[in-house]
Amino acid sequence: MLPFIRSDLAQFTAYKPHPSSNTAEPVATQFDRLDTNESPYDLPLELKEKLAWTYQQVIETNRYPDGGHELLKDAIAEYINESANLASSPLTAANISVGNGSDELIRSLLIATCLGGEGSILVANPTFSMYGILAQTLGIKVVTVGRNETNFEIDLTAAQTAITQTQNPPIRVVFVVHPNSPTANPLTAAELVWLRSLPEEILVVIDEAYFEFSQNTLVDELAQRPNWIILRTFSKAFRLAALRVGYCIAHPEAIAILEKVRLPYNLPSFSLAAALVALQNRQLLLSSVTQTLNERDRLIAILAQHPALQVSDSAANFLYVRLKPNSSTAKNFTLQNLHQQLSNSGTLVRLLSEGLRITIGTPAENSRTWERLQAAIANCES
């Protein structure tokens, strides 16, 4: 360990995406990449051509990008008002902050609330791992609680106890995902009652990365809850994962604080242009959501028929698949076996401690997933 590096960093492991998911180089095996919850559909050619024209004719690469993001913020506010039917009390650009993916926004929130020993965060596992990872890299304490094994509801008794008893520093931020990743369940009525009961001294961050698939949103409550912030992304339904554009929605005072801590010029001009084009063509891009949801339901129905597999309902563009605990078939193999054999056959899925998270792909990819799962299970049994 280099002597000038923080001692606690020696315990951390760098986040390493699968190389086939992020490399521009050709690979020997063409994988079905169902491990990162991306859209399986690229931007339509006509939009790529429009962006290529923008890059050639409008963007000056010797100039810094728009550091205020005003055009994009206006377009995002219009989209939110339209999708959440907020005509009577519409949001404005003052309610929006834009980041280099949701990760940057999460990091900014942590810097603004907990840095310097002023607060801890609370998460309910399993959930999106970057909340804890980013907090730890900043030296922020992470308090974890569990979930109900049947419906994946947060252990609310444990969560409330943690908030009451955690001191030095106290819990300052609670992170939830709506619907949750990797379990794909929306927040329950009981969870919502609990979140609404939290004092204003605690920031509630509600990650709605999968809103376009779930159509579940709490945007209409933000006006009454200045301690709530909602995260969204262009990486999923809007098909812009490569360009790293996220945004959050909150009370203008909270947004003003985030603007103080974010890096200047944090989004490249091309990413800003792509997000604007995506919003201007949202009907075209979001038309693929219906097919994804139909494919999701088809795959759930198929997987549910297998005696060894337990698949949960999903409000997102992915499935959470576990092994049935009392299945004689499932006793012959492990999740690690299935994950490895799927990878060997060309299907990448996310391996977690208690299950597999499988992104919904194209119809052909989903059919191959089922065929390869069957083959992997049969191979383990032989």
Buried (B, 14 or more C-beta within 10 A) or exposed (E): EEEEEEEEEEEEEEEEEBEBEEEEEEEEEEBBBBBBBBBBBEBBEEBEEBBEEBBEEEBEEEEEBBEEBEBBBBBBBBBBBEBBEBEEEEBEBBBBBBBBBBBBBBBBBBBBBBBEEEBBBBBBBBBBBBBBBBBBBEEBBBBBBEBEEEEBBBBBEBBBEBBEEBEEBBBBBBBBBBBBBBBBBBBBEEBBEBBEEBEEEBBBBBBBBBBBBBEBBBBEBBEEBBBBBBBBBBBBBBBBBEBBBBBBBBBBEBBEBBEEBBEEEBBBBBBBBBBBBBBBBBEEBBEBBEBBBEBBEBBBEBBEEBEBBBBBBBBBBBBBBBBBEEBEBBEEBEBEBBBEBBBEBBBBBBBBEEBBBBBBBBBEBBBBBBEBBBEBBEBBEE
